[in-house]
Each structure stands twice: as structure tokens, then as C-alpha cells.
Amino acid sequence: METTTIIYICGFYNILLAIFHTLFWKIFKWNETLDKGTKATKIITQIMNIQLIYLFLFMAFIYLFYAEELLKSKIGNAILIGYAGFWIVRFFQQFIFLKQKGKFVIGLTILFLIGAIIHLIPISI
């Protein structure tokens, strides 16, 4: 498989994560559950989620439209390494913050491990 193909897969992975994050209000019933916390927690949680959606879409754009530049430039390689680190850290946070063992949590953990791996592949080739 060509390295640019892996880069494109990373782009689509990020689009899927952005879509998933837009569903958080419904999945986690944020209109109800966030009201149980402080006003600051409700506001900050939603702002952070919207910012993550933006980050995922921006990174998808970079991966899909600048694949060659990511692979052939120093700044591109720095972005690849940094964003692979994002997914590695996210994977380990599953074990720190989510102690549950349900199918949903296990599925997310696998999803983040896949994210870490696919974002590392272009760096190792």
C-alpha cells in the first residue's frame, strides 16, 4: 500500500471522528446530563468538543489535500509525528479515565489504538 493511501485513510478517520463528536449531545444526552454539573463545566465541555470537531476536520483537510507535503517536508513530518502522538496519548487516557469495561468503552479503546497505528505508519515508512 502506498504511503499516500495511508495518509488518505488518516484523513477519513478524522472525518469519522468529527462526525462521531457531533453526536455527543445525543449519545451522552448532554442537554440533560451537563445540567447536573456546574455552568462552567457545561460550557467548557461543549466548547472543547466543538474545538475537537474543528481540529479533526482541519487535520482531515491537511491529510487529504497535502499528503505529499506531509511526507516530503520537515514540517509535514513534524505534523505527522505530533498528530500520531495525539492519538497515542488519547489511547492511554482510556485506561486512566475510563475504568469501565463495557463494549462501548472497549470499542473506543480499539478505535483509538487503530488511530494511533494508522497515524504512525507514514512516519515509519
N, C-alpha and C positions, 0 to 999 in steps of 0.2 A: 504494500500500500504506500502510495506517495505521501510525503510529509505534508504537502499542502492539503491533501484529503483529510488528514488528522486535524489540521487547523480548522477546516470547514466543519468537521464534526464538533470541535470545541465551540464554534460559533453557534451551531444549532442547539447544543447542550445549554448554552447560556440563554438562548431564546426560550427554551422549555422551562428553565428555572425562573425566568422573568414571568412567564405565564403562570407558573405554579404560585409565585409570590403574589400575583394579582388575586388569587383565590383565597388568600389567608383570611380576609374578612369573613368569608363564608365558611371555610373549613374550620376555623377556630372560633367562629361566632363572636368576632371582635366587637360587634355592636353591643353585645350583651356582656361578654367577659371582661373587656377592657374597662367597662364602667365600674367594675368591682375594685379596681386599683385606684391609684391617685390620678388626678387630672394630668400631672406631668408624665406619668408612665403611659397613659393612654396616648398622649400627643407624641411623645418620643418614640414609642413603639411603631406608630403609623408612619412617622417621618422617616425613621430608619428603614422601614420596609420599602417605602417609595424610593428612597435613595438606592437601596439594593436593586430594585427593579431597573432604575436608571443605569446603574453600574453593569448589570447583566446585559442590557440592551446595547450599551456603549461598547462593551467588550465583544459582544456578538458582531457588531458593526466592524470593529477592528479586525477580528478573526476572519470575517467573510470578505472584506474588501481590501485588506492589507496583508494577506497571507505571506506573499513573497517578501515584503518588507520586514515582517516579523522574523522570518527565517534568515535573512541576509544582512541585517544591520545589528549593531551593538545595542541600540535602544530597543529594537524588536526582541532581541534575546533577553534583555532585562525585563521587558514586559512579560514574556513567556515564563521566565523564572519566577517573577513576582506573583503572577496570577496562579501559577501552579502552587506556590506557597499558600495562597489564599485558600485553595481547596484542600490542601494538606491540613492546615490549621482547622478548617471547618470540619473535616473528618474527625480529628481528635477531640474537638469540642463536643461531639456526640457523646463521648464516654465521660466527659467531665460534667456536662449539664443535663443530659437525658439519661437517667438511670433506669427508665422503664425498658421492658423487653418486648413490647408489643410488635406486631407485624409492621405497623406503620413506621415505628422508630427504626426497626431493623432495615426496612426498605430504604428509608432516608440515609441510613449509615452506608448501605451498599451504594446508593446513588452518589454520595459524596466521595466514596472511595473511587468509584468509576471516574468522577470528575477530576480527582487528583491524578489518576493514572493517565487519562487522555490528555490532560494539560502538561504532563511530564514527558510524554512520548516525543513531541517535537524537539525538546531540549536534548534528549538522549540520542537522537538520530544524527 
